[in-house]
Amino acid sequence: MKDWREEAARAVPKLDGILVVAGLSGPATVVRDAHGVPHIRAASVRDAFLAQGFVHAQDRLFQMELNRRRALGRSAEWLGASAFASDALSRRLGMAEACRRDAAALGEEAQAMLDAYVTGVNAFLASGAALPLEYRLLGAMPEPWEGWHCIAVMRRLGLLMGSVWFKLWRAAALPLAGEEVTKLRYDDGGGDLVIGPPGEETMRWRAALSDLAPAVAALLEEAEADATGGGSNNWVVSGALSNTGRPVLAGDPHRVFEVPGMYAQGGLACPDWDMVGLTVPGVPGFPHFAENGHVAYCVTHTFADIHDLYVERFDDGARHSLFEGRWEPVRRRNESIEMRGEAPREVEVVETRHGPVICGDPAAGTALALKSVQFYETDLSFDCLPRMLRATSVESLYEATRGWGLIDHNLLAADTKGRTGWLLRARVPRRGRENGWLPVPGWTDAHEWQGWIPFEEMPRLLDPAPGFLATANNRPVPDDHPDYLCTDCHPPYRAKRVTELLEDPALRGVEGAARIHADTFSLPAREIQARLRTLDGLTPTAAALRDQLLSWDAQMDAGSRAAPRYIALRLSLVRRFAEASGLGSLAGHAFLAPPPGTTPLVQLWWAMPALLRTDDAGLLRGTEWNTLLRAALEEVAATPPDTSWGEMHRPRLTHPLSALFPEAAAVLDPQAEAIGGDGDTVQANGLVAPLGPRAAYGALSRYAFDVGAWENSRWSVFLGASGHPGSPHYADQNPMWSRCEMAPMRPRELTLRQELRPG
């Protein structure tokens, strides 16, 4: 029997000594700190990007190639049938064509960056180093890299994030919910806290069904007659208010817990710049989180509406789609997807003037097509990456991002001159606000894009008052903003809590940032407690559980015994909500099928607090909220959870190959610690309602920049610096991360040194 631990250890490449690297024009040095984080220094810009590609491949080759395959619709060749649906979506979206198009349109500087980076990746492939363990398991060999592959990996990182899933959810729910469908959105916390103007609360615009009449008619026509049926925090504090006299910038990107982790820590220096930050294996530069000695920057997802869905009408045979009274030819192609363990599967792709059909069968006469900023026009986001490295101020950083469009961000920044700022970094089309709610008719020009919101008119703030600003996927601007930007966004709980914590001067530094990262106070739990106080008619066991929850401090601490009972109550209540409303029966609806899929329980979990707060029973078909809450309390009281929240919430970290190779799973799957927090707390280790209380997503990294005293900046990632299961740095940061602790960004203790020499 093969010893997979020994095999994994042999697959870790040598990380010290002298290596000859093809393509380098001069020597480069890679030093690693105690956590194995690489810091690269090269003699030129080209050599720096080449060395970054080499080191990314050295540490994360399998992850890079799997993500490239996922982006291009080829992951089923390795993962089998479980990956078919996502591969098919990638083929329908035309990922390869879009990435080739964008790469060809880039400026000379970005083209040179991509060329150098993939030269470094391919130099590693030719170096004779041992292949990662995963290639041995699969019996596969790595394939060479081309520059446009980097764009594919980056595009996959934010693929279809945001509005498309909310629109599909409401479209599926419309026949059941009727005029109540506009209540099916994420909770507003009782009043949205917007990013700009800072501190302003606003009420959301709620569309009337009359506003949506054309879309409603189109969707009800499409529906069958018997139809019954993915955040982050960041904040910035000015030097005038921080406890150091320098700006502080901190945050954490929240995503699903993928193995290996999505981001890789690293440093990259040459005579032109000296960067430290989070990198994306497979992508050059530092697109999201970094500092260059002059300016630091970080992002959260802003939920700008950059995706529209169109209900298309097709003729017999689906050879044409209708637009403005004319039948236009559709574009068709067939894609063959190779499958591990079975014969290839065929996918027919149908595209209209708006984009590819992603839901429904055109042969039936109607289907939904996607028009997305991420694909519709040539994107030049990669032109921004080399410009960002050279930025010396908040203003020059923001100018460097002109044209960024791959995914929408709240870009916070601070510089050594003391400036701070926020920019909504995105390309957003101009069109009617009604497009944000549901798929709209595709056969009329009433819902077409009317150009783009100019870069100069995107929301931004410089040196925002009162001197600190937090974003947490909350609404960027009020709904009366001149341009339509957003319909759906996350509740303001986390943004409000971070803002509240920043009122304490002691929390406005790097050490304070760690305490903010660790905060587990739940505002929704407080609201549930208020509701529980009004319940009567309970059995003694239910009354005892209610009393325990009322005496709880609403902290989702890992050691709490009340927190798991609160979550059990909320899970029971949302299941009852799904049943009473009938919306739970929508699971499996065609509109909810595009990967990663939309699940009714997830959507109802996030919509429920607003309905409870206002006692809005419009979706309950004659039932009352207190009736459901009383039944849920009785259910949980009968068999209450009897363990700590941390144990119940402990993540299961699963490598993408462990199900295929269970004999190696003990080596592939990292061990996770017990953790606190939930999706409503600043320590946002969230659960997915259909899967129960186990944490499924959270902060992939935590960071805090001390702007101008960079040696004080700190960070951690949820696993480790290496993607090799046999490396001591595969998951060595997880205990530190689980405690919300951070280590120095710029290395104080160097453990390994490697010289890369031209060859």
Buried (B, 14 or more C-beta within 10 A) or exposed (E): EEEBBEBBBEBBBEBEEEBEBBBBEEBBBBBBBBBBBBBBBBBBBBBBBBBBBBBBBBBBBBBBBBBBBBBBBBBBBBBBEEBBBBBBBBBBBBBBEBBBBBBEBBEEEBBBBBBBBBBBBBBBBEBEBBBBBBBBBBEBEBEEBBBBBBBBBBBBBBBBBBBBBBBBBBBBBBBBBEEBBBBBBBBBBBEBBBBBEBBBBBEBBEBEBEBBEBBBEBBEEBBEEEBEBBBBBBBBBBBEBBBBEBBBBBBBBBBEBBBBBBBBBBBBBBEEBBBBBBBBBBBBBBBBBBBBBBBBBBBBBBBBBBBBBBBBBBEEEBEBBBBEEEBEEBEEEEBEBBBBEEEEBEBBBBBBBBBBBBBBBBEEBBBBBBBBBBBBBEBBBBBBBBBBBBBBBBBBBBBBBBBBBBBBBBBBBBBBBBBBBBBBBBBBBEBEBBBBBBBBBBBBEEBBBEEBBEBEEBBBBEBBEEBBBBBBBBBBBBBEBEBBBBBBBBBBBBBBBBBEBBEEEEBBBBBBBBBBBBBBBBBBBEBBBEBBEEBEEBEEBBBEBBEBBEEBEBBBBBEBBBBBBBBBBBBBBBBBBBBBBBBBBBBEBBBBBBBEBBBBBBBBBBBBBBBBBEEEBEBBEEBEBBBBBBBBBBBBBEEBBEEBBBBBBBBEBBBBBBBBBEEBBEBBBBEBBBBBBBBBBBBBBBBBBBEEBBBBBBBBBBBBBBBBBBEBBBBBBBBBBBBBBBBBBBBBBBEBBBBBBBBBBBBEEEBBEBBBEEE
